[in-house]
Amino acid sequence: MQHHTVSLFGSEVHYWIANPGQAQTIMVIHGYRGTHHGLLDVMDGLPDYRLIAPDLPGFGDSNPMTARPNTIEGYADLIIALVHHLGLKKVILLGHSMGTVVAAEVVKLEPSLVTHLVIINPVAEHPLKGMGKFKMAPGVWYHWAAEHAPEGLGVRLLKNKLFLLIGSVAMTKTGDKALRRKIHNTHLTYMIRFSDRKTLMEVYQSSLSGNVTSRVPQIKVPTLLIAGKVDAIAPIAGQRKLAKALADSQLVELPNVGHIVHYEQPREAAAAINRFLHQREPAA
């Protein structure tokens, strides 16, 4: 893949381009605590499209924005600016998890820029929906402790491999031992690649406040939802409601997989994307 950088809103944004000779462009948006690496296996199955995958500011190789907040809305502004910087008139958006909310915000802000929306493990509802005040997810307590601890301790908590491994084990559903090891190693390698605690907490709080459903009235483009049937973070019931609420949607439910479709069933996800886009014939 070709590696490029561009300065946008105070961030030196690093992005990668695969299949540069293809006419149709898919902009790939990773999720919370991810980098562009997370969606590479899905991208490998999309050879008919030019793929552009940035590290969002504050993650991977990209430093935080200083002229925009590092939030869902700020990231949407950045994706729009990157599309314009590249001289593209139309793109397909592909996002995972938090990246699905960013993609939905892009459609809301500049609908003429997007031909199709592809959302993998979309955040259909508030991530803590249905949890009582004293039944908050362990991940919330973990982030609260990391945010309020002294700086050094807080960063060590956020990069602690035991805590990250516990989260990885909870998300991983495959029984394939080799794949499980690969997933855990990937999480341990890339989830620590955030710029600083302050930015990470800014992104985290934004990720808790946003979802795709709240942006449904502005989403008129054909939309593909790819959901894991045993996703505890974005439950399948919410995906079904979201699919029904969207003006033009198709829902693909993958069995025996949760919130990391892009790691556990990337070939199946790519096949679904290819079918959807080839049927809909995206405009250049």
N, C-alpha and C positions, 0 to 999 in steps of 0.2 A: 504494500500500500504506500501511497505517496503521503509524506508528512509535510504539513504546512502550519504556519502561524499567522495570526493577524491580531492587531491591537483593537479591541472594542470595549468601550466603557471602562477603560482603565485596566482591563485584563489582557494579558498576552495569551490569547486563546489558541490552543493547539488542536488541530483537526487532521483527520486522515481521509484520503480518498481512495476508494477501490473501484475498479472497472471504469477508469476515467473516460473511455471511449464511448460509453453507452449514452443514449440520448435522454432517457428518463432518469430523474434524480430522486433518490430517497434520502432524506435527512434523518439520521439516526440519533435518538436522544436517550441516554442512559438514565438509570434511576439513582436514588439516594445512596450515597457512599459507593457508587460505582464509578467506572471510567468507560471509555469507548471499548475497552477489551471485553467487557461483559457480553456484548452482542455480536462478537466476531463470528461465533459458530452459526448464528442465524444469517449473518451477512454472507457467509460462504455459500449459502444456498440460494443466493439472489444474483446470479451472474449476469442477468439481463438488464441490470440497473446500475447506474452510477451511484455509489454509496458514499455519503459524507458523514463522518462520525466525529464530533468534537468531544473533548473532555470539557464538561461544564466548568465554569469558573469556580475555583476552590477545590477541584478534584483532579486527580491525575497530574498532568503536566501544566494545567491552566491555573494561574493565580486568581484570586477573587477580583470581582469588579469593584471599582471605587466610585464610579459615576452612576451606578444602579444598585439597588439592594440585591443581595444574593438570595433571591426568593423565586417562587414559581413565576411571578410576574416579571421579575428582572431577567430570568432565564429566557422567557418568551421573547422579551425585547431583544435579547442577544441572538437568539436563533433567527429572528426576522432580520436583524442587522447583518448576520453572516450570510443569509440567503441573498440579500441585496449586494453585499460586498462581492459575492461570487458572480453577480450578474445574471442570476436565475430568475425567470419570470414565474415559473410554476414548480412546485415540488410536492412529493409525497412525504408525509411525516410518519415516522415509525418510532414509537416510544415504548419504554418498559417501566412499569410501576410509577414512581414519581414523574418519570419522563412522559407518561401518558397525560398527566395533568398539564405539564408544560406544553405538550403538543396541542392539547385542547385549547389552552390559552392563546396559542399562536393563531389557531383557526378563529377564535373569538376576536382577536385584535386585527387580523388582516386576512379575512376569508378568501380574498381573491388570489392569494399566494399559494393556496393549498388545493390540490386536486383530489387527494384521497388521504384518509387517516387510518393508520394501522396501530392498534393499541394492544400490547401484550401484558397480561396481568394488570388491567387498568384499575386504578383506584376509583371505584364507582361510588363509594360512600366514605364517610369519615372513618379513618382507620380505627378509631376507638368506639365506634357505634355499638351501643348495647352494653358497654361496660359501665358499671356503677362507679361512684366516686372513689370507693375503697377497693375496687377490683381492676385497677389500671394494669395494663400489660407490663410484664417485667421490663420490656425494652424502654418504657416510659420512665420507670424508676432508674434504670441504668443511665439514661440520658440526663435525668434530673441530677443524679449524683455527680456525673461527669461535668455538668455545667456549673454546679455550685461548689465543687471541691477547689482547693488552691490550684492554680494554673498547671503546675507540673504534674500533680496527681490526677487532675482531670484529663489531661492529654494521655497519661499512661493508662487510665481506665478506658478511654476511647480506642486505644491501640492494643489493649490487653488481648492476647491471643486466646486465652481461655474463654472470655466472654464472647469473642467473635466466633469461636468454634461452637459454643453452645447455640448461638443464633443460627449458624450454618446447619448444624445437625437438625434443629427444629424445622427448618425450611426444606431440607432435602428429603425426598420421598422415595427415590430410586433404591432398589435393592442391589444394584450393580456396585460391587465394592470398589472397583477401579474408578468408576465414575464418581462415587461418593468421595474418594480421596482427591480426585481432580477438583471437584467443587469446593471442598474444604480448603485445599491449597490455594485455589483461586481467590476465595474470600479472604483468607489470611494475608495474601499478597497485596490485593488491591483495595480492601476496605480501610487500610491504614493510610492510603494515599490521599489524605485531605490536607489542606494548607494550614489550618489553624483551628483552634477550638471555637473561637467567636463565630467564624464563618460557618462552621459545621452546625452550630446551634441555631444560627439564623436560618439555614436551609431546613433543618429539622423542624423548627416551629412552623415554617411555611408549609412543609409537607403535611403537617397534621391539620392544617386549616383549609386545605384545598382538595377538590375531587373533580372528576370529569362530569358527574351528573349536574353539578351546579352550572356547567357551561353548555348543557344540552341545547337550550334555545338558540344558541349561536352556531351550532354544528349542523350544517346542511350538506356537507360533502359525504360521499360514500365512505362508510366506516367499517373496518373489520376489527372485531374483538376476538382475541385469543385468550381463553381462560383455562386455568387449571381447576379441575373439578374438586380437588381437595386443598384449595388455597385458603389458608386460615387468615391471611392478611387482607386479601380481597376476595371474600367468599363468593361462591358461584351464584348464590341467590341475587346478590347485588349486580352481578354481570348480566344476568337475565333481565332484570328490571331496566338496567341501562340500555341494553340492546333494544328493548321494546320502546323506550322513550326516544331514541334517536330517530331522526327522519328517514334515514336510509342506512341500514346496518345489516351485518351478517355476523353471527356469533359462532365461533368454533370452540367446542369444549373438549379439552384433552384429558383423558382419564389418567389416574395414578400419578398426577403431578400437581404441585402446589404453586408457590409464588416465583419459582425460578424455572419457568418454561424454557427460557433462553439457554439454560445449562442442561436441563434434563431431557428436553424434547425439541432441540433446535431444528432438526431436519423436518419434523412434523410441522413446526411453526413456519418454516420457510416454504414448505409445500403449500400450506394454507394461504400464505401471502401471494405466492406465485399464481395460484388458481384465482384468487380474488382479483388481483391486478390484471391478469390476462383477460379475465371475463369482462372487466370494466374498461379496459383500454384507456389508461391515463393519457390525458392530452399533454403534448410537449410544452 
